[in-house]
Amino acid sequence: MVNTKIISVFGFFLFVASGCYAQKVFAVQYANQADVRVFVVTYPNQADLKVYKLKYQNQTGVNNGNWFFTNYANQADKKIYFADYPNQADVKIYVVAYKNQAGWVNNAKKHYFY
């Protein structure tokens, strides 16, 4: 009975910790260095993900569109490349002005940031 509770608690923390990934990003210069290729769209209705740029690393959380840009690639959970054209991108993003506006529009593309 105790072992079941320990395994359940461990599984819960593992699940929560896995959701914390992919919010620290680093922009690379070349597409072949990237984990995900993104394109910044002009209008929010064109986006798969609405992104808010965080000022501090400790504000990152679950895969919800709140990104912190790191100074070095080894500090990031995902390396991204800003594509020149929308058809070159895996995910289209729109940068929002407020943190509460960030989030996924197209949930089918969420797996790119896990």
C-alpha positions as YAML, in Angstrom:
chain: A
units: angstrom
residues:
- id: 1
  name: MET
  ca: [0.00, 0.00, 0.00]
- id: 2
  name: VAL
  ca: [2.82, 2.40, 0.89]
- id: 3
  name: ASN
  ca: [4.73, 1.50, -2.26]
- id: 4
  name: THR
  ca: [1.68, 2.32, -4.37]
- id: 5
  name: LYS
  ca: [1.41, 5.76, -2.78]
- id: 6
  name: ILE
  ca: [5.11, 6.44, -3.30]
- id: 7
  name: ILE
  ca: [4.90, 5.39, -6.94]
- id: 8
  name: SER
  ca: [1.79, 7.55, -7.43]
- id: 9
  name: VAL
  ca: [3.46, 10.60, -5.86]
- id: 10
  name: PHE
  ca: [6.64, 10.02, -7.87]
- id: 11
  name: GLY
  ca: [4.59, 9.66, -11.07]
- id: 12
  name: PHE
  ca: [2.73, 12.89, -10.35]
- id: 13
  name: PHE
  ca: [5.94, 14.85, -9.83]
- id: 14
  name: LEU
  ca: [7.45, 13.32, -12.95]
- id: 15
  name: PHE
  ca: [4.36, 14.39, -14.93]
- id: 16
  name: VAL
  ca: [4.48, 17.93, -13.52]
- id: 17
  name: ALA
  ca: [8.21, 18.23, -14.17]
- id: 18
  name: SER
  ca: [7.83, 17.05, -17.77]
- id: 19
  name: GLY
  ca: [5.32, 19.85, -18.39]
- id: 20
  name: CYS
  ca: [7.91, 22.44, -17.36]
- id: 21
  name: TYR
  ca: [10.08, 21.87, -20.40]
- id: 22
  name: ALA
  ca: [10.29, 23.84, -23.61]
- id: 23
  name: GLN
  ca: [9.75, 27.31, -22.28]
- id: 24
  name: LYS
  ca: [13.41, 28.32, -22.21]
- id: 25
  name: VAL
  ca: [14.38, 28.86, -25.84]
- id: 26
  name: PHE
  ca: [17.47, 29.84, -27.76]
- id: 27
  name: ALA
  ca: [17.40, 31.30, -31.27]
- id: 28
  name: VAL
  ca: [19.93, 29.63, -33.58]
- id: 29
  name: GLN
  ca: [21.33, 31.04, -36.83]
- id: 30
  name: TYR
  ca: [20.80, 28.00, -39.05]
- id: 31
  name: ALA
  ca: [17.76, 25.77, -39.55]
- id: 32
  name: ASN
  ca: [19.74, 22.54, -39.21]
- id: 33
  name: GLN
  ca: [20.73, 23.54, -35.64]
- id: 34
  name: ALA
  ca: [17.13, 23.96, -34.50]
- id: 35
  name: ASP
  ca: [14.72, 21.63, -32.75]
- id: 36
  name: VAL
  ca: [11.77, 23.68, -34.01]
- id: 37
  name: ARG
  ca: [11.40, 26.13, -36.90]
- id: 38
  name: VAL
  ca: [9.04, 29.04, -36.20]
- id: 39
  name: PHE
  ca: [7.62, 31.86, -38.26]
- id: 40
  name: VAL
  ca: [6.31, 35.10, -36.76]
- id: 41
  name: VAL
  ca: [2.93, 35.98, -38.29]
- id: 42
  name: THR
  ca: [1.35, 39.41, -38.60]
- id: 43
  name: TYR
  ca: [-2.09, 38.63, -37.16]
- id: 44
  name: PRO
  ca: [-3.11, 36.52, -34.14]
- id: 45
  name: ASN
  ca: [-5.64, 34.48, -36.13]
- id: 46
  name: GLN
  ca: [-2.80, 33.12, -38.31]
- id: 47
  name: ALA
  ca: [-0.85, 31.72, -35.33]
- id: 48
  name: ASP
  ca: [-0.57, 28.23, -33.92]
- id: 49
  name: LEU
  ca: [0.88, 29.67, -30.71]
- id: 50
  name: LYS
  ca: [0.67, 33.08, -29.08]
- id: 51
  name: VAL
  ca: [3.96, 33.84, -27.34]
- id: 52
  name: TYR
  ca: [4.81, 36.23, -24.53]
- id: 53
  name: LYS
  ca: [8.48, 37.04, -23.94]
- id: 54
  name: LEU
  ca: [9.39, 36.73, -20.27]
- id: 55
  name: LYS
  ca: [11.95, 38.94, -18.56]
- id: 56
  name: TYR
  ca: [13.09, 36.40, -15.99]
- id: 57
  name: GLN
  ca: [13.95, 32.71, -16.30]
- id: 58
  name: ASN
  ca: [12.16, 31.71, -13.11]
- id: 59
  name: GLN
  ca: [8.80, 32.75, -14.63]
- id: 60
  name: THR
  ca: [8.77, 29.84, -17.06]
- id: 61
  name: GLY
  ca: [6.29, 27.07, -16.48]
- id: 62
  name: VAL
  ca: [4.23, 24.59, -18.41]
- id: 63
  name: ASN
  ca: [4.02, 24.57, -22.19]
- id: 64
  name: ASN
  ca: [1.78, 27.63, -22.35]
- id: 65
  name: GLY
  ca: [3.55, 30.10, -24.66]
- id: 66
  name: ASN
  ca: [5.49, 32.05, -22.04]
- id: 67
  name: TRP
  ca: [9.05, 31.99, -23.38]
- id: 68
  name: PHE
  ca: [12.33, 33.07, -21.89]
- id: 69
  name: PHE
  ca: [15.16, 33.57, -24.39]
- id: 70
  name: THR
  ca: [18.46, 32.27, -23.03]
- id: 71
  name: ASN
  ca: [21.90, 33.64, -23.85]
- id: 72
  name: TYR
  ca: [23.41, 30.23, -24.55]
- id: 73
  name: ALA
  ca: [22.11, 27.15, -26.36]
- id: 74
  name: ASN
  ca: [22.99, 24.78, -23.51]
- id: 75
  name: GLN
  ca: [20.68, 26.71, -21.15]
- id: 76
  name: ALA
  ca: [17.64, 26.23, -23.39]
- id: 77
  name: ASP
  ca: [15.09, 23.45, -23.46]
- id: 78
  name: LYS
  ca: [14.45, 24.02, -27.18]
- id: 79
  name: LYS
  ca: [16.49, 25.63, -29.92]
- id: 80
  name: ILE
  ca: [14.39, 27.55, -32.42]
- id: 81
  name: TYR
  ca: [15.06, 28.94, -35.88]
- id: 82
  name: PHE
  ca: [13.11, 31.90, -37.22]
- id: 83
  name: ALA
  ca: [12.10, 30.88, -40.74]
- id: 84
  name: ASP
  ca: [11.81, 33.37, -43.59]
- id: 85
  name: TYR
  ca: [8.53, 31.98, -44.94]
- id: 86
  name: PRO
  ca: [5.48, 30.40, -43.29]
- id: 87
  name: ASN
  ca: [5.75, 27.17, -45.29]
- id: 88
  name: GLN
  ca: [9.24, 26.57, -43.86]
- id: 89
  name: ALA
  ca: [8.01, 26.65, -40.25]
- id: 90
  name: ASP
  ca: [6.82, 23.88, -37.97]
- id: 91
  name: VAL
  ca: [4.92, 26.36, -35.79]
- id: 92
  name: LYS
  ca: [3.58, 29.83, -36.56]
- id: 93
  name: ILE
  ca: [3.79, 32.23, -33.63]
- id: 94
  name: TYR
  ca: [2.36, 35.62, -32.80]
- id: 95
  name: VAL
  ca: [4.02, 37.73, -30.10]
- id: 96
  name: VAL
  ca: [1.50, 39.19, -27.63]
- id: 97
  name: ALA
  ca: [1.82, 42.18, -25.33]
- id: 98
  name: TYR
  ca: [0.46, 40.59, -22.14]
- id: 99
  name: LYS
  ca: [1.26, 37.33, -20.37]
- id: 100
  name: ASN
  ca: [-2.38, 36.26, -20.03]
- id: 101
  name: GLN
  ca: [-2.83, 36.40, -23.85]
- id: 102
  name: ALA
  ca: [-0.22, 33.68, -24.44]
- id: 103
  name: GLY
  ca: [-1.26, 30.14, -25.23]
- id: 104
  name: TRP
  ca: [-1.88, 27.52, -27.86]
- id: 105
  name: VAL
  ca: [-4.37, 28.13, -30.63]
- id: 106
  name: ASN
  ca: [-3.61, 24.90, -32.51]
- id: 107
  name: ASN
  ca: [-3.18, 22.12, -29.94]
- id: 108
  name: ALA
  ca: [-2.10, 19.68, -32.66]
- id: 109
  name: LYS
  ca: [1.31, 21.39, -32.77]
- id: 110
  name: LYS
  ca: [1.93, 21.29, -29.01]
- id: 111
  name: HIS
  ca: [4.18, 18.25, -29.33]
- id: 112
  name: TYR
  ca: [6.95, 20.35, -30.90]
- id: 113
  name: PHE
  ca: [7.67, 21.91, -27.51]
- id: 114
  name: TYR
  ca: [7.69, 18.80, -25.34]
...
